[in-house]
Amino acid sequence: MNNLQRLQLETKGINLSQEELIIYLQENNLQPFDEYSPQSATSKKNIYSSALSILESIANNPSGMKSYKLDDMTVSDFHDNLLARIDQLERKIRTLKTDEQLQNESSFFMLFDN
């Protein structure tokens, strides 16, 4: 699976052109056709950041909100759910570490007693 496919998996149900998705990936330091590495904390964080950018773009487009109707969901329900997902992703991104941060983490603890 490449980075573009992983982003599409993360943003299922959001229809954007491949060119638009590529821009979001590149803005978050990912090459779209490079292999996605699930073991890489940095890749995962950048995929989530790309998804967050997409959701924020949708939330910032009021004209797009007028045309969203899905079964029983109203525009305000869609907007509330969208903002909740944005908040959730922001929290998740803040807690994720990059590969570099994980490498620099020390697993030893020092306790000084005076």
JOPERA-V660219 format. One line per field, one symbol per residue. ss: DSSP state (@ for helix, = for strand, . for the rest). phi: phi as a letter, one per 20 degrees, with the letter a starting at -180 (. if undefined). A space follows every 10 residues. Layout:
# JOPERA-V660219
ss->???
phi->???
This chain:
# JOPERA-V660219
ss->.=@@@@@@@@ .......@@@ @@@@@@@... ....=..... @@@@@@@@@@ @@@@@@@@@. .@@@@@...= ..=.@@@@@@ @@@@@@@@@@ @@@@@...@@ @@@@...... ....
phi->.effffffff dgndecffff fffffffdmc egdfffdffe ffffffffff fffffffffe dfffffeebc leeeffffff ffffffffff ffffefdegf fffefdddcd cdce
